[in-house]
């Protein structure tokens, strides 16, 4: 009999978590040929999420709870779920029910038909999200693909099925700042799409406001691409060339009298602002990469588990 884990990161989900458990449990109960468990990761919730999960786990031994010592972030929570997964397959799904758990049997069927290592879910439609978020998400994925050395599936999230080969390879990754959907794409093996419509949140608020979205995008970009460094180098080279030509222009103009450099206050200010901007941009890009190196060199744990419910 095959084994399946459902990995569910949770942060302040008291208004929806019981419904999430009920819907997933109903689906898993219908899978007679699969032995399953749920792994909830409480990512430092400040509401009653942990209390509710504790009650659920005490009644259902197939539910495991990993309780963090504080909020470490969504990607760290998913990472912890994968680290503590020992089954043949795992499905990563958020607790807010935007990704319907009723699709889990179809993901298993797709995996079996395609003999795939990964079945990643592609959003045909995203209900209940603002036009701004839809537009920025679309531009982000396409920009990341152009800049990265790896081709990432467009319009996907972390909702996907992965098999034991992917799970074991993922456990080898040591970096702290993870972009999980990118890492799974980077691993390779056979990965196939599954198209679906994403629903609106059942309750609560999004855990990815603009600030976190920008941080997430920055992590994805700088962990998977060196092209910003190449772009900064190219800008630096271009400004040197421009500077040489401008210097020659003013020198020759002074000699032959076709320009009056002393009266060019506007041109001087433009040059200073332009070159200063390029320098700051380049320093900023370098700073991002140095910051990543700084975080990785410290080798701090990606997350800290306070306790477990129903085993490790």
Secondary structure, DSSP 8 states (H G I E B T S, - for coil): -EEEEEEEEESS-TTTHHHHHHHHHHHHHT-TTEEEEEEEEE-S-SSSHHHHHHHHHHH-TTEEEEEESS---HHHHHHHHHHT--SSEEEE--TTSSS-GGGHHHHHHHHHHHT-SEEEEEEEEETT--HHHHHHHHHHHHHHHHHSSS---TTEEEEEEEEHHHHHHHTT---SS--HHHHHHHH-S-EEEEEEEE---SSS--S--HHHHHHHHHHHHHHH--HHHHHHHHHHHHHHHHHHHHHHHHHHHHHHTS--GGG-HHHHHHHHHHHHHHHHHHHHHHHHHHHHHHHHHHT--S--EEEEES--
